[in-house]
Structure formats: C-alpha cells, structure tokens
Amino acid sequence: MKAVSGKRFCRILESKGWELIRISGSHHIFIRYGSTIRLSIPVHGNTPLKFGLQKHLMKLAQIEESEL
C-alpha cells in the first residue's frame, strides 16, 4: 500500500464528495451529507499516515488503493 500524507488524503476525500466541517488542532473533520460517518484526519505536514489508520479511513470513506 502506498503511504499518503494527511494533506493528500484530505484532497482525495474532497474529490470524493466529503466536506470539511471544522479543524480541531491538527485534525481535520470531514462529513458526507446523507451519511452518519465522520472522519478525523490527522494533518502533520507531509508526514505519512500510519498504515492501520490509513487502511481504516480508506474503508470508511470507500476509497480504493488505486485512487491514492
């Protein structure tokens, strides 16, 4: 799996229809209207997300590995 930074993951989410509702410290909170899922993405510069977290967020947001 390709390692992706929090910034890049946020851009991918926005292209998939997710909307940034607020920023709390270094965490960007995204929602999609019509869904009860809320995603919290840690954005620490260009530091890549940890693999377990990235895999979990991809599953919740229905993002395929090929879209990274």
N, CA, C, O and CB atoms as a CASP TS submission, in Angstrom:
PFRMAT TS
TARGET T0000
AUTHOR 0000-0000-0000
METHOD Language model
MODEL 1
PARENT N/A
ATOM      1  N   MET     1       0.847  -1.182   0.000  1.00  0.00           N
ATOM      2  CA  MET     1       0.000   0.000   0.000  1.00  0.00           C
ATOM      3  C   MET     1       0.886   1.237   0.000  1.00  0.00           C
ATOM      4  O   MET     1       1.907   1.280   0.687  1.00  0.00           O
ATOM      5  CB  MET     1      -0.960   0.002   1.221  1.00  0.00           C
ATOM      6  N   LYS     2       0.496   2.226  -0.763  1.00  0.00           N
ATOM      7  CA  LYS     2       1.238   3.475  -0.870  1.00  0.00           C
ATOM      8  C   LYS     2       0.968   4.354   0.354  1.00  0.00           C
ATOM      9  O   LYS     2      -0.183   4.563   0.737  1.00  0.00           O
ATOM     10  CB  LYS     2       0.861   4.222  -2.170  1.00  0.00           C
ATOM     11  N   ALA     3       2.036   4.861   0.958  1.00  0.00           N
ATOM     12  CA  ALA     3       1.886   5.765   2.108  1.00  0.00           C
ATOM     13  C   ALA     3       1.447   7.137   1.611  1.00  0.00           C
ATOM     14  O   ALA     3       1.982   7.653   0.629  1.00  0.00           O
ATOM     15  CB  ALA     3       3.219   5.874   2.919  1.00  0.00           C
ATOM     16  N   VAL     4       0.464   7.726   2.300  1.00  0.00           N
ATOM     17  CA  VAL     4      -0.111   9.010   1.899  1.00  0.00           C
ATOM     18  C   VAL     4      -0.096   9.938   3.109  1.00  0.00           C
ATOM     19  O   VAL     4      -0.366   9.511   4.231  1.00  0.00           O
ATOM     20  CB  VAL     4      -1.567   8.836   1.338  1.00  0.00           C
ATOM     21  N   SER     5       0.220  11.210   2.874  1.00  0.00           N
ATOM     22  CA  SER     5       0.198  12.183   3.972  1.00  0.00           C
ATOM     23  C   SER     5      -1.250  12.573   4.289  1.00  0.00           C
ATOM     24  O   SER     5      -2.162  12.323   3.502  1.00  0.00           O
ATOM     25  CB  SER     5       1.037  13.447   3.609  1.00  0.00           C
ATOM     26  N   GLY     6      -1.434  13.184   5.451  1.00  0.00           N
ATOM     27  CA  GLY     6      -2.764  13.647   5.832  1.00  0.00           C
ATOM     28  C   GLY     6      -3.303  14.698   4.874  1.00  0.00           C
ATOM     29  O   GLY     6      -4.493  14.704   4.561  1.00  0.00           O
ATOM     30  N   LYS     7      -2.419  15.598   4.401  1.00  0.00           N
ATOM     31  CA  LYS     7      -2.827  16.633   3.444  1.00  0.00           C
ATOM     32  C   LYS     7      -3.370  15.997   2.161  1.00  0.00           C
ATOM     33  O   LYS     7      -4.431  16.376   1.667  1.00  0.00           O
ATOM     34  CB  LYS     7      -1.638  17.568   3.115  1.00  0.00           C
ATOM     35  N   ARG     8      -2.626  15.030   1.636  1.00  0.00           N
ATOM     36  CA  ARG     8      -3.018  14.370   0.387  1.00  0.00           C
ATOM     37  C   ARG     8      -4.328  13.611   0.583  1.00  0.00           C
ATOM     38  O   ARG     8      -5.189  13.624  -0.297  1.00  0.00           O
ATOM     39  CB  ARG     8      -1.904  13.407  -0.099  1.00  0.00           C
ATOM     40  N   PHE     9      -4.486  12.951   1.730  1.00  0.00           N
ATOM     41  CA  PHE     9      -5.707  12.194   1.998  1.00  0.00           C
ATOM     42  C   PHE     9      -6.911  13.139   2.062  1.00  0.00           C
ATOM     43  O   PHE     9      -8.000  12.784   1.609  1.00  0.00           O
ATOM     44  CB  PHE     9      -5.574  11.397   3.318  1.00  0.00           C
ATOM     45  N   CYS    10      -6.722  14.328   2.616  1.00  0.00           N
ATOM     46  CA  CYS    10      -7.811  15.318   2.671  1.00  0.00           C
ATOM     47  C   CYS    10      -8.227  15.736   1.265  1.00  0.00           C
ATOM     48  O   CYS    10      -9.418  15.869   0.985  1.00  0.00           O
ATOM     49  CB  CYS    10      -7.379  16.560   3.488  1.00  0.00           C
ATOM     50  N   ARG    11      -7.253  15.946   0.380  1.00  0.00           N
ATOM     51  CA  ARG    11      -7.582  16.309  -1.004  1.00  0.00           C
ATOM     52  C   ARG    11      -8.343  15.192  -1.707  1.00  0.00           C
ATOM     53  O   ARG    11      -9.263  15.456  -2.480  1.00  0.00           O
ATOM     54  CB  ARG    11      -6.308  16.640  -1.784  1.00  0.00           C
ATOM     55  N   ILE    12      -7.964  13.949  -1.443  1.00  0.00           N
ATOM     56  CA  ILE    12      -8.668  12.803  -2.033  1.00  0.00           C
ATOM     57  C   ILE    12     -10.107  12.757  -1.534  1.00  0.00           C
ATOM     58  O   ILE    12     -11.032  12.523  -2.312  1.00  0.00           O
ATOM     59  CB  ILE    12      -7.941  11.476  -1.696  1.00  0.00           C
ATOM     60  N   LEU    13     -10.296  12.983  -0.222  1.00  0.00           N
ATOM     61  CA  LEU    13     -11.651  12.977   0.346  1.00  0.00           C
ATOM     62  C   LEU    13     -12.519  14.055  -0.293  1.00  0.00           C
ATOM     63  O   LEU    13     -13.671  13.799  -0.643  1.00  0.00           O
ATOM     64  CB  LEU    13     -11.597  13.181   1.868  1.00  0.00           C
ATOM     65  N   GLU    14     -11.978  15.246  -0.443  1.00  0.00           N
ATOM     66  CA  GLU    14     -12.751  16.339  -1.036  1.00  0.00           C
ATOM     67  C   GLU    14     -13.140  16.031  -2.475  1.00  0.00           C
ATOM     68  O   GLU    14     -14.221  16.415  -2.921  1.00  0.00           O
ATOM     69  CB  GLU    14     -11.956  17.640  -0.981  1.00  0.00           C
ATOM     70  N   SER    15     -12.274  15.345  -3.197  1.00  0.00           N
ATOM     71  CA  SER    15     -12.607  14.981  -4.583  1.00  0.00           C
ATOM     72  C   SER    15     -13.685  13.897  -4.639  1.00  0.00           C
ATOM     73  O   SER    15     -14.353  13.740  -5.661  1.00  0.00           O
ATOM     74  CB  SER    15     -11.351  14.501  -5.321  1.00  0.00           C
ATOM     75  N   LYS    16     -13.856  13.146  -3.540  1.00  0.00           N
ATOM     76  CA  LYS    16     -14.862  12.095  -3.480  1.00  0.00           C
ATOM     77  C   LYS    16     -16.186  12.579  -2.877  1.00  0.00           C
ATOM     78  O   LYS    16     -17.092  11.776  -2.657  1.00  0.00           O
ATOM     79  CB  LYS    16     -14.332  10.928  -2.676  1.00  0.00           C
ATOM     80  N   GLY    17     -16.305  13.882  -2.608  1.00  0.00           N
ATOM     81  CA  GLY    17     -17.565  14.434  -2.125  1.00  0.00           C
ATOM     82  C   GLY    17     -17.647  14.662  -0.629  1.00  0.00           C
ATOM     83  O   GLY    17     -18.706  15.045  -0.132  1.00  0.00           O
ATOM     84  N   TRP    18     -16.562  14.440   0.111  1.00  0.00           N
ATOM     85  CA  TRP    18     -16.553  14.709   1.548  1.00  0.00           C
ATOM     86  C   TRP    18     -16.337  16.197   1.761  1.00  0.00           C
ATOM     87  O   TRP    18     -15.678  16.854   0.955  1.00  0.00           O
ATOM     88  CB  TRP    18     -15.453  13.878   2.275  1.00  0.00           C
ATOM     89  N   GLU    19     -16.892  16.733   2.848  1.00  0.00           N
ATOM     90  CA  GLU    19     -16.804  18.164   3.124  1.00  0.00           C
ATOM     91  C   GLU    19     -16.151  18.407   4.475  1.00  0.00           C
ATOM     92  O   GLU    19     -16.504  17.782   5.475  1.00  0.00           O
ATOM     93  CB  GLU    19     -18.195  18.809   3.082  1.00  0.00           C
ATOM     94  N   LEU    20     -15.192  19.327   4.486  1.00  0.00           N
ATOM     95  CA  LEU    20     -14.513  19.716   5.716  1.00  0.00           C
ATOM     96  C   LEU    20     -15.460  20.582   6.540  1.00  0.00           C
ATOM     97  O   LEU    20     -15.896  21.637   6.080  1.00  0.00           O
ATOM     98  CB  LEU    20     -13.182  20.472   5.413  1.00  0.00           C
ATOM     99  N   ILE    21     -15.779  20.138   7.760  1.00  0.00           N
ATOM    100  CA  ILE    21     -16.684  20.933   8.588  1.00  0.00           C
ATOM    101  C   ILE    21     -15.949  21.747   9.645  1.00  0.00           C
ATOM    102  O   ILE    21     -16.406  22.821  10.035  1.00  0.00           O
ATOM    103  CB  ILE    21     -17.692  20.032   9.257  1.00  0.00           C
ATOM    104  N   ARG    22     -14.803  21.234  10.112  1.00  0.00           N
ATOM    105  CA  ARG    22     -14.037  22.017  11.084  1.00  0.00           C
ATOM    106  C   ARG    22     -12.629  21.453  11.210  1.00  0.00           C
ATOM    107  O   ARG    22     -12.343  20.331  10.791  1.00  0.00           O
ATOM    108  CB  ARG    22     -14.741  22.025  12.464  1.00  0.00           C
ATOM    109  N   ILE    23     -11.767  22.261  11.796  1.00  0.00           N
ATOM    110  CA  ILE    23     -10.408  21.843  12.095  1.00  0.00           C
ATOM    111  C   ILE    23     -10.225  22.001  13.593  1.00  0.00           C
ATOM    112  O   ILE    23     -10.434  23.084  14.140  1.00  0.00           O
ATOM    113  CB  ILE    23      -9.341  22.674  11.284  1.00  0.00           C
ATOM    114  N   SER    24      -9.838  20.930  14.251  1.00  0.00           N
ATOM    115  CA  SER    24      -9.635  20.935  15.686  1.00  0.00           C
ATOM    116  C   SER    24      -8.168  20.590  15.952  1.00  0.00           C
ATOM    117  O   SER    24      -7.787  19.419  15.957  1.00  0.00           O
ATOM    118  CB  SER    24     -10.601  19.930  16.404  1.00  0.00           C
ATOM    119  N   GLY    25      -7.363  21.612  16.169  1.00  0.00           N
ATOM    120  CA  GLY    25      -5.922  21.387  16.330  1.00  0.00           C
ATOM    121  C   GLY    25      -5.329  20.958  15.004  1.00  0.00           C
ATOM    122  O   GLY    25      -5.404  21.689  14.016  1.00  0.00           O
ATOM    123  N   SER    26      -4.738  19.768  14.981  1.00  0.00           N
ATOM    124  CA  SER    26      -4.146  19.269  13.746  1.00  0.00           C
ATOM    125  C   SER    26      -5.043  18.228  13.073  1.00  0.00           C
ATOM    126  O   SER    26      -4.604  17.543  12.148  1.00  0.00           O
ATOM    127  CB  SER    26      -2.771  18.670  14.028  1.00  0.00           C
ATOM    128  N   HIS    27      -6.273  18.103  13.518  1.00  0.00           N
ATOM    129  CA  HIS    27      -7.201  17.119  12.953  1.00  0.00           C
ATOM    130  C   HIS    27      -8.276  17.811  12.117  1.00  0.00           C
ATOM    131  O   HIS    27      -8.938  18.740  12.581  1.00  0.00           O
ATOM    132  CB  HIS    27      -7.854  16.284  14.075  1.00  0.00           C
ATOM    133  N   HIS    28      -8.434  17.353  10.904  1.00  0.00           N
ATOM    134  CA  HIS    28      -9.456  17.879  10.001  1.00  0.00           C
ATOM    135  C   HIS    28     -10.642  16.923  10.041  1.00  0.00           C
ATOM    136  O   HIS    28     -10.487  15.723   9.817  1.00  0.00           O
ATOM    137  CB  HIS    28      -8.903  18.047   8.532  1.00  0.00           C
ATOM    138  N   ILE    29     -11.817  17.454  10.325  1.00  0.00           N
ATOM    139  CA  ILE    29     -13.021  16.649  10.492  1.00  0.00           C
ATOM    140  C   ILE    29     -13.861  16.763   9.226  1.00  0.00           C
ATOM    141  O   ILE    29     -14.232  17.862   8.814  1.00  0.00           O
ATOM    142  CB  ILE    29     -13.834  17.099  11.746  1.00  0.00           C
ATOM    143  N   PHE    30     -14.158  15.614   8.611  1.00  0.00           N
ATOM    144  CA  PHE    30     -14.922  15.563   7.371  1.00  0.00           C
ATOM    145  C   PHE    30     -16.231  14.820   7.575  1.00  0.00           C
ATOM    146  O   PHE    30     -16.307  13.878   8.363  1.00  0.00           O
ATOM    147  CB  PHE    30     -14.105  14.899   6.264  1.00  0.00           C
ATOM    148  N   ILE    31     -17.272  15.256   6.849  1.00  0.00           N
ATOM    149  CA  ILE    31     -18.549  14.539   6.819  1.00  0.00           C
ATOM    150  C   ILE    31     -19.006  14.437   5.367  1.00  0.00           C
ATOM    151  O   ILE    31     -18.523  15.149   4.486  1.00  0.00           O
ATOM    152  CB  ILE    31     -19.632  15.259   7.701  1.00  0.00           C
ATOM    153  N   ARG    32     -19.931  13.546   5.154  1.00  0.00           N
ATOM    154  CA  ARG    32     -20.615  13.462   3.862  1.00  0.00           C
ATOM    155  C   ARG    32     -22.103  13.513   4.183  1.00  0.00           C
ATOM    156  O   ARG    32     -22.603  12.718   4.978  1.00  0.00           O
ATOM    157  CB  ARG    32     -20.221  12.139   3.048  1.00  0.00           C
ATOM    158  N   TYR    33     -22.804  14.454   3.557  1.00  0.00           N
ATOM    159  CA  TYR    33     -24.225  14.590   3.833  1.00  0.00           C
ATOM    160  C   TYR    33     -24.970  13.340   3.402  1.00  0.00           C
ATOM    161  O   TYR    33     -24.702  12.775   2.342  1.00  0.00           O
ATOM    162  CB  TYR    33     -24.796  15.820   3.128  1.00  0.00           C
ATOM    163  N   GLY    34     -25.905  12.916   4.234  1.00  0.00           N
ATOM    164  CA  GLY    34     -26.652  11.697   3.982  1.00  0.00           C
ATOM    165  C   GLY    34     -26.008  10.488   4.632  1.00  0.00           C
ATOM    166  O   GLY    34     -26.531   9.378   4.527  1.00  0.00           O
ATOM    167  N   SER    35     -24.881  10.681   5.300  1.00  0.00           N
ATOM    168  CA  SER    35     -24.165   9.590   5.953  1.00  0.00           C
ATOM    169  C   SER    35     -23.935   9.963   7.413  1.00  0.00           C
ATOM    170  O   SER    35     -23.840  11.144   7.746  1.00  0.00           O
ATOM    171  CB  SER    35     -22.813   9.289   5.232  1.00  0.00           C
ATOM    172  N   THR    36     -23.847   8.979   8.265  1.00  0.00           N
ATOM    173  CA  THR    36     -23.596   9.230   9.686  1.00  0.00           C
ATOM    174  C   THR    36     -22.110   9.130  10.021  1.00  0.00           C
ATOM    175  O   THR    36     -21.722   9.318  11.174  1.00  0.00           O
ATOM    176  CB  THR    36     -24.389   8.245  10.545  1.00  0.00           C
ATOM    177  N   ILE    37     -21.285   8.840   9.035  1.00  0.00           N
ATOM    178  CA  ILE    37     -19.848   8.669   9.262  1.00  0.00           C
ATOM    179  C   ILE    37     -19.166  10.033   9.327  1.00  0.00           C
ATOM    180  O   ILE    37     -19.438  10.922   8.520  1.00  0.00           O
ATOM    181  CB  ILE    37     -19.212   7.798   8.145  1.00  0.00           C
ATOM    182  N   ARG    38     -18.280  10.176  10.301  1.00  0.00           N
ATOM    183  CA  ARG    38     -17.479  11.383  10.470  1.00  0.00           C
ATOM    184  C   ARG    38     -16.019  10.935  10.518  1.00  0.00           C
ATOM    185  O   ARG    38     -15.663  10.060  11.307  1.00  0.00           O
ATOM    186  CB  ARG    38     -17.890  12.189  11.774  1.00  0.00           C
ATOM    187  N   LEU    39     -15.181  11.528   9.683  1.00  0.00           N
ATOM    188  CA  LEU    39     -13.771  11.144   9.613  1.00  0.00           C
ATOM    189  C   LEU    39     -12.894  12.220  10.225  1.00  0.00           C
ATOM    190  O   LEU    39     -13.098  13.408   9.975  1.00  0.00           O
ATOM    191  CB  LEU    39     -13.351  10.882   8.162  1.00  0.00           C
ATOM    192  N   SER    40     -11.923  11.814  11.022  1.00  0.00           N
ATOM    193  CA  SER    40     -10.961  12.726  11.617  1.00  0.00           C
ATOM    194  C   SER    40      -9.587  12.379  11.058  1.00  0.00           C
ATOM    195  O   SER    40      -9.048  11.307  11.333  1.00  0.00           O
ATOM    196  CB  SER    40     -10.981  12.641  13.181  1.00  0.00           C
ATOM    197  N   ILE    41      -9.025  13.292  10.271  1.00  0.00           N
ATOM    198  CA  ILE    41      -7.750  13.054   9.595  1.00  0.00           C
ATOM    199  C   ILE    41      -6.658  13.869  10.278  1.00  0.00           C
ATOM    200  O   ILE    41      -6.749  15.096  10.315  1.00  0.00           O
ATOM    201  CB  ILE    41      -7.842  13.416   8.085  1.00  0.00           C
ATOM    202  N   PRO    42      -5.623  13.218  10.823  1.00  0.00           N
ATOM    203  CA  PRO    42      -4.512  13.974  11.402  1.00  0.00           C
ATOM    204  C   PRO    42      -3.626  14.541  10.300  1.00  0.00           C
ATOM    205  O   PRO    42      -3.149  13.804   9.437  1.00  0.00           O
ATOM    206  CB  PRO    42      -3.684  13.085  12.350  1.00  0.00           C
ATOM    207  N   VAL    43      -3.410  15.850  10.331  1.00  0.00           N
ATOM    208  CA  VAL    43      -2.575  16.510   9.324  1.00  0.00           C
ATOM    209  C   VAL    43      -1.365  17.095  10.044  1.00  0.00           C
ATOM    210  O   VAL    43      -1.463  18.103  10.744  1.00  0.00           O
ATOM    211  CB  VAL    43      -3.374  17.629   8.545  1.00  0.00           C
ATOM    212  N   HIS    44      -0.218  16.438   9.854  1.00  0.00           N
ATOM    213  CA  HIS    44       1.039  16.872  10.470  1.00  0.00           C
ATOM    214  C   HIS    44       2.046  17.111   9.351  1.00  0.00           C
ATOM    215  O   HIS    44       2.984  16.332   9.178  1.00  0.00           O
ATOM    216  CB  HIS    44       1.577  15.808  11.503  1.00  0.00           C
ATOM    217  N   GLY    45       1.853  18.184   8.595  1.00  0.00           N
ATOM    218  CA  GLY    45       2.747  18.491   7.482  1.00  0.00           C
ATOM    219  C   GLY    45       2.658  17.415   6.406  1.00  0.00           C
ATOM    220  O   GLY    45       1.567  17.025   5.990  1.00  0.00           O
ATOM    221  N   ASN    46       3.810  16.946   5.967  1.00  0.00           N
ATOM    222  CA  ASN    46       3.839  15.895   4.948  1.00  0.00           C
ATOM    223  C   ASN    46       4.155  14.525   5.534  1.00  0.00           C
ATOM    224  O   ASN    46       4.574  13.623   4.810  1.00  0.00           O
ATOM    225  CB  ASN    46       4.859  16.236   3.882  1.00  0.00           C
ATOM    226  N   THR    47       3.956  14.364   6.836  1.00  0.00           N
ATOM    227  CA  THR    47       4.186  13.083   7.483  1.00  0.00           C
ATOM    228  C   THR    47       3.122  12.093   7.026  1.00  0.00           C
ATOM    229  O   THR    47       1.931  12.399   7.073  1.00  0.00           O
ATOM    230  CB  THR    47       4.177  13.231   9.025  1.00  0.00           C
ATOM    231  N   PRO    48       3.541  10.905   6.583  1.00  0.00           N
ATOM    232  CA  PRO    48       2.544   9.933   6.114  1.00  0.00           C
ATOM    233  C   PRO    48       1.691   9.388   7.259  1.00  0.00           C
ATOM    234  O   PRO    48       2.136   9.297   8.403  1.00  0.00           O
ATOM    235  CB  PRO    48       3.235   8.778   5.396  1.00  0.00           C
ATOM    236  N   LEU    49       0.464   9.032   6.919  1.00  0.00           N
ATOM    237  CA  LEU    49      -0.422   8.398   7.892  1.00  0.00           C
ATOM    238  C   LEU    49       0.107   7.003   8.194  1.00  0.00           C
ATOM    239  O   LEU    49       0.753   6.382   7.350  1.00  0.00           O
ATOM    240  CB  LEU    49      -1.891   8.335   7.366  1.00  0.00           C
ATOM    241  N   LYS    50      -0.165   6.515   9.392  1.00  0.00           N
ATOM    242  CA  LYS    50       0.228   5.145   9.721  1.00  0.00           C
ATOM    243  C   LYS    50      -0.675   4.188   8.948  1.00  0.00           C
ATOM    244  O   LYS    50      -1.839   4.491   8.687  1.00  0.00           O
ATOM    245  CB  LYS    50       0.138   4.880  11.265  1.00  0.00           C
ATOM    246  N   PHE    51      -0.125   3.029   8.586  1.00  0.00           N
ATOM    247  CA  PHE    51      -0.830   2.118   7.693  1.00  0.00           C
ATOM    248  C   PHE    51      -2.172   1.649   8.231  1.00  0.00           C
ATOM    249  O   PHE    51      -3.141   1.574   7.476  1.00  0.00           O
ATOM    250  CB  PHE    51       0.025   0.935   7.416  1.00  0.00           C
ATOM    251  N   GLY    52      -2.251   1.329   9.524  1.00  0.00           N
ATOM    252  CA  GLY    52      -3.510   0.863  10.094  1.00  0.00           C
ATOM    253  C   GLY    52      -4.587   1.933  10.031  1.00  0.00           C
ATOM    254  O   GLY    52      -5.733   1.648   9.684  1.00  0.00           O
ATOM    255  N   LEU    53      -4.223   3.155  10.366  1.00  0.00           N
ATOM    256  CA  LEU    53      -5.164   4.271  10.320  1.00  0.00           C
ATOM    257  C   LEU    53      -5.586   4.553   8.886  1.00  0.00           C
ATOM    258  O   LEU    53      -6.768   4.752   8.605  1.00  0.00           O
ATOM    259  CB  LEU    53      -4.545   5.527  10.948  1.00  0.00           C
ATOM    260  N   GLN    54      -4.613   4.569   7.985  1.00  0.00           N
ATOM    261  CA  GLN    54      -4.919   4.836   6.578  1.00  0.00           C
ATOM    262  C   GLN    54      -5.866   3.782   6.014  1.00  0.00           C
ATOM    263  O   GLN    54      -6.808   4.111   5.294  1.00  0.00           O
ATOM    264  CB  GLN    54      -3.628   4.882   5.748  1.00  0.00           C
ATOM    265  N   LYS    55      -5.620   2.533   6.337  1.00  0.00           N
ATOM    266  CA  LYS    55      -6.476   1.444   5.845  1.00  0.00           C
ATOM    267  C   LYS    55      -7.898   1.579   6.391  1.00  0.00           C
ATOM    268  O   LYS    55      -8.870   1.365   5.666  1.00  0.00           O
ATOM    269  CB  LYS    55      -5.886   0.072   6.239  1.00  0.00           C
ATOM    270  N   HIS    56      -8.013   1.932   7.668  1.00  0.00           N
ATOM    271  CA  HIS    56      -9.325   2.097   8.299  1.00  0.00           C
ATOM    272  C   HIS    56     -10.092   3.270   7.675  1.00  0.00           C
ATOM    273  O   HIS    56     -11.282   3.153   7.383  1.00  0.00           O
ATOM    274  CB  HIS    56      -9.166   2.315   9.818  1.00  0.00           C
ATOM    275  N   LEU    57      -9.404   4.399   7.472  1.00  0.00           N
ATOM    276  CA  LEU    57     -10.049   5.565   6.868  1.00  0.00           C
ATOM    277  C   LEU    57     -10.471   5.277   5.428  1.00  0.00           C
ATOM    278  O   LEU    57     -11.532   5.722   4.991  1.00  0.00           O
ATOM    279  CB  LEU    57      -9.107   6.776   6.907  1.00  0.00           C
ATOM    280  N   MET    58      -9.645   4.535   4.693  1.00  0.00           N
ATOM    281  CA  MET    58      -9.988   4.179   3.322  1.00  0.00           C
ATOM    282  C   MET    58     -11.245   3.309   3.287  1.00  0.00           C
ATOM    283  O   MET    58     -12.091   3.463   2.407  1.00  0.00           O
ATOM    284  CB  MET    58      -8.815   3.450   2.650  1.00  0.00           C
ATOM    285  N   LYS    59     -11.357   2.399   4.245  1.00  0.00           N
ATOM    286  CA  LYS    59     -12.529   1.523   4.307  1.00  0.00           C
ATOM    287  C   LYS    59     -13.791   2.335   4.600  1.00  0.00           C
ATOM    288  O   LYS    59     -14.822   2.131   3.960  1.00  0.00           O
ATOM    289  CB  LYS    59     -12.334   0.431   5.383  1.00  0.00           C
ATOM    290  N   LEU    60     -13.713   3.248   5.558  1.00  0.00           N
ATOM    291  CA  LEU    60     -14.870   4.070   5.913  1.00  0.00           C
ATOM    292  C   LEU    60     -15.282   5.000   4.770  1.00  0.00           C
ATOM    293  O   LEU    60     -16.471   5.199   4.521  1.00  0.00           O
ATOM    294  CB  LEU    60     -14.564   4.888   7.163  1.00  0.00           C
ATOM    295  N   ALA    61     -14.287   5.571   4.077  1.00  0.00           N
ATOM    296  CA  ALA    61     -14.577   6.533   3.005  1.00  0.00           C
ATOM    297  C   ALA    61     -14.806   5.856   1.662  1.00  0.00           C
ATOM    298  O   ALA    61     -15.100   6.530   0.674  1.00  0.00           O
ATOM    299  CB  ALA    61     -13.441   7.530   2.879  1.00  0.00           C
ATOM    300  N   GLN    62     -14.678   4.545   1.612  1.00  0.00           N
ATOM    301  CA  GLN    62     -14.864   3.754   0.376  1.00  0.00           C
ATOM    302  C   GLN    62     -13.910   4.232  -0.710  1.00  0.00           C
ATOM    303  O   GLN    62     -14.317   4.514  -1.837  1.00  0.00           O
ATOM    304  CB  GLN    62     -16.330   3.851  -0.125  1.00  0.00           C
ATOM    305  N   ILE    63     -12.626   4.317  -0.345  1.00  0.00           N
ATOM    306  CA  ILE    63     -11.571   4.702  -1.280  1.00  0.00           C
ATOM    307  C   ILE    63     -10.743   3.469  -1.594  1.00  0.00           C
ATOM    308  O   ILE    63     -10.306   2.757  -0.689  1.00  0.00           O
ATOM    309  CB  ILE    63     -10.678   5.846  -0.699  1.00  0.00           C
ATOM    310  N   GLU    64     -10.531   3.221  -2.869  1.00  0.00           N
ATOM    311  CA  GLU    64      -9.736   2.089  -3.315  1.00  0.00           C
ATOM    312  C   GLU    64      -8.259   2.464  -3.300  1.00  0.00           C
ATOM    313  O   GLU    64      -7.908   3.641  -3.383  1.00  0.00           O
ATOM    314  CB  GLU    64     -10.170   1.632  -4.723  1.00  0.00           C
ATOM    315  N   GLU    65      -7.397   1.456  -3.195  1.00  0.00           N
ATOM    316  CA  GLU    65      -5.957   1.683  -3.179  1.00  0.00           C
ATOM    317  C   GLU    65      -5.484   2.325  -4.488  1.00  0.00           C
ATOM    318  O   GLU    65      -4.517   3.086  -4.483  1.00  0.00           O
ATOM    319  CB  GLU    65      -5.216   0.361  -2.938  1.00  0.00           C
ATOM    320  N   SER    66      -6.143   2.031  -5.587  1.00  0.00           N
ATOM    321  CA  SER    66      -5.751   2.586  -6.884  1.00  0.00           C
ATOM    322  C   SER    66      -6.032   4.087  -6.975  1.00  0.00           C
ATOM    323  O   SER    66      -5.476   4.762  -7.842  1.00  0.00           O
ATOM    324  CB  SER    66      -6.480   1.857  -8.004  1.00  0.00           C
ATOM    325  N   GLU    67      -6.883   4.616  -6.099  1.00  0.00           N
ATOM    326  CA  GLU    67      -7.218   6.047  -6.111  1.00  0.00           C
ATOM    327  C   GLU    67      -6.197   6.907  -5.367  1.00  0.00           C
ATOM    328  O   GLU    67      -6.262   8.136  -5.405  1.00  0.00           O
ATOM    329  CB  GLU    67      -8.586   6.255  -5.501  1.00  0.00           C
ATOM    330  N   LEU    68      -5.263   6.254  -4.696  1.00  0.00           N
ATOM    331  CA  LEU    68      -4.232   7.003  -3.977  1.00  0.00           C
ATOM    332  C   LEU    68      -3.235   7.470  -4.984  1.00  0.00           C
ATOM    333  O   LEU    68      -2.259   8.130  -4.626  1.00  0.00           O
ATOM    334  CB  LEU    68      -3.551   6.154  -2.869  1.00  0.00           C
TER
END
